[in-house]
Amino acid sequence: MKLDPSFIWTALIELLPAIPTTLLVTAVSVLCGFVIGTAVALIRMYKVPLLYPAAVAYVTVIRGTPMLTHLLIIYFGLPLIIDGISSLLGLGFRSSSIPMIDFAFIAFSITAGAYMSEVVRSGLLVVNRGQIEAAYSVGMSTPQALRRIVFPQAFAASIPNLANSVIGMLHASTLAFTVSVVEINAKAQIVASTNWKFFEAYLAAAVIFWGLTVLIERLAALLEKRINSYNRGGVA
Amino acid sequence: MGEKFDISYVFTFFPKLAGTLQTTLLIVAGALVVGIIVGILVALPRLYSVPVLQRASQVYASFFRGTPILIQLFLFYYGLPEILKLLHLDVSRAPVLFFVILTYGLHTGAYVSETIRAAVTSVDRGQVEAAYAVGMSGIQAFTRIVWPQALAIAVPVLANVILGLLKDTSLAFTLGVMEMTGKAQSLATLTNHFVESYISLALIYLVISFALERLLLAFERKLLRHEVRVIDAYPVFRRDKSRGLRQLFARHARFREEVQKS
């Protein structure tokens, strides 16, 4: 094996078609995770009976175990459940007809949901109590106050955390190779082993991920500046 | 794919997986030692604004935080021997564990350096000035005044880094290290009981991260014992029995007034 700098460029070109898959996995897990996370955060803040202990357990268990185990449990466990139900009801549906990437979507959304719930919760806690009291005093109802006053400010405050979560899920999407989804990492493995040039291929993959990460960071900074424009001056 | 689900396997796998716990903990401990040393070394140029090194440390932190740990593992495993070969050093015989610990160490180092930087800069400038005013030297001011305060700020973030590291070690199996995840995979393929094996694995991770979290929380409390902790004094959402948001916020406002008065 000899170092071949020109192959880094070749590998980079070959990896480009895999970028949409990585971004798709990231986007789906972040969006579904955000919905799950918001629901869990609200359940925890309002202490909804019955659901509250379940939400706490969900967050603790998911945050206490590696993401790889979630993926593997879903990948091996879900087909057992689906096939069991399907044969019980006499449906002709088999789990093997489900595309691999769907398992990654489900597992990553569950993982992202737990981490997102903490992001949403801390965002909601940042909003000053006086804001919601002021909303009540001008006659808004609680949903109105939440929608018009709390959520926009909470969103602005949690942009850095959200960006971190997006980057975290972007990096975590490399795990999808264990269930044979061909994203950037899996593609790099293929390119590496077919050409027997491991270092160059992974360097190219690293460069792509680094670029994507910096891009997300920049975008988040821009968005934060724009969305916080109401917040200039004053005492705060 | 797989046999019928049998819960008893979860319990039989548990001690078998726990037997490889030491490898996982070895990676965590090794990476932590490397990470803290590297992290302090990398943070110093940025704290004291050393010209060229400052830029290098920025690039280092950006790279290790901007690429997935999985890619870094492969990169170091395949790349480091190649680069060292150019320097006429042969490390192809080195154990895989060496590369794994080095990679996790450098990865952790990037996060540790950012944490240290944030913690030190968050200590009020007036503290250092006050230390100088009573006649302390630069080193004295740092070790006696800045460091203890910075450590208290850094510990919760470091706790997150350590817990993240523990969970990240599950990726070491991709290079063939027989730590817990690798063991779980081989047990699963051996017996064809995949789900049971991974549930058992998740349980062990859960127990360890829970224990670690408690330990670090106790340490944090100890460091912060001289400060009034608002969170401890009044858990906003944890042990509150009130249902309405209005009452909750009214009570919170009253509490804040009391804190400000005292």
Boltz contact constraints between the chains, C-beta under 6 A:
constraints:
  - contact:
      token1: [A, 3]
      token2: [B, 82]
      max_distance: 6.0
  - contact:
      token1: [A, 45]
      token2: [B, 237]
      max_distance: 6.0
  - contact:
      token1: [A, 64]
      token2: [B, 206]
      max_distance: 6.0
  - contact:
      token1: [A, 64]
      token2: [B, 209]
      max_distance: 6.0
  - contact:
      token1: [A, 64]
      token2: [B, 210]
      max_distance: 6.0
  - contact:
      token1: [A, 65]
      token2: [B, 202]
      max_distance: 6.0
  - contact:
      token1: [A, 65]
      token2: [B, 205]
      max_distance: 6.0
  - contact:
      token1: [A, 65]
      token2: [B, 206]
      max_distance: 6.0
  - contact:
      token1: [A, 66]
      token2: [B, 167]
      max_distance: 6.0
  - contact:
      token1: [A, 66]
      token2: [B, 170]
      max_distance: 6.0
  - contact:
      token1: [A, 66]
      token2: [B, 205]
      max_distance: 6.0
  - contact:
      token1: [A, 68]
      token2: [B, 170]
      max_distance: 6.0
  - contact:
      token1: [A, 69]
      token2: [B, 198]
      max_distance: 6.0
  - contact:
      token1: [A, 69]
      token2: [B, 201]
      max_distance: 6.0
  - contact:
      token1: [A, 69]
      token2: [B, 202]
      max_distance: 6.0
  - contact:
      token1: [A, 72]
      token2: [B, 198]
      max_distance: 6.0
  - contact:
      token1: [A, 73]
      token2: [B, 198]
      max_distance: 6.0
  - contact:
      token1: [A, 76]
      token2: [B, 194]
      max_distance: 6.0
  - contact:
      token1: [A, 76]
      token2: [B, 195]
      max_distance: 6.0
  - contact:
      token1: [A, 77]
      token2: [B, 195]
      max_distance: 6.0
  - contact:
      token1: [A, 80]
      token2: [B, 5]
      max_distance: 6.0
  - contact:
      token1: [A, 129]
      token2: [B, 249]
      max_distance: 6.0
  - contact:
      token1: [A, 129]
      token2: [B, 252]
      max_distance: 6.0
  - contact:
      token1: [A, 129]
      token2: [B, 253]
      max_distance: 6.0
  - contact:
      token1: [A, 142]
      token2: [B, 245]
      max_distance: 6.0
  - contact:
      token1: [A, 171]
      token2: [B, 68]
      max_distance: 6.0
  - contact:
      token1: [A, 174]
      token2: [B, 68]
      max_distance: 6.0
  - contact:
      token1: [A, 174]
      token2: [B, 70]
      max_distance: 6.0
  - contact:
      token1: [A, 198]
      token2: [B, 78]
      max_distance: 6.0
  - contact:
      token1: [A, 199]
      token2: [B, 78]
      max_distance: 6.0
  - contact:
      token1: [A, 199]
      token2: [B, 79]
      max_distance: 6.0
  - contact:
      token1: [A, 199]
      token2: [B, 82]
      max_distance: 6.0
  - contact:
      token1: [A, 202]
      token2: [B, 71]
      max_distance: 6.0
  - contact:
      token1: [A, 202]
      token2: [B, 74]
      max_distance: 6.0
  - contact:
      token1: [A, 202]
      token2: [B, 75]
      max_distance: 6.0
  - contact:
      token1: [A, 205]
      token2: [B, 71]
      max_distance: 6.0
  - contact:
      token1: [A, 206]
      token2: [B, 67]
      max_distance: 6.0
  - contact:
      token1: [A, 206]
      token2: [B, 71]
      max_distance: 6.0
  - contact:
      token1: [A, 206]
      token2: [B, 75]
      max_distance: 6.0
  - contact:
      token1: [A, 209]
      token2: [B, 67]
      max_distance: 6.0
  - contact:
      token1: [A, 209]
      token2: [B, 68]
      max_distance: 6.0
  - contact:
      token1: [A, 210]
      token2: [B, 66]
      max_distance: 6.0
  - contact:
      token1: [A, 210]
      token2: [B, 67]
      max_distance: 6.0
  - contact:
      token1: [A, 213]
      token2: [B, 66]
      max_distance: 6.0
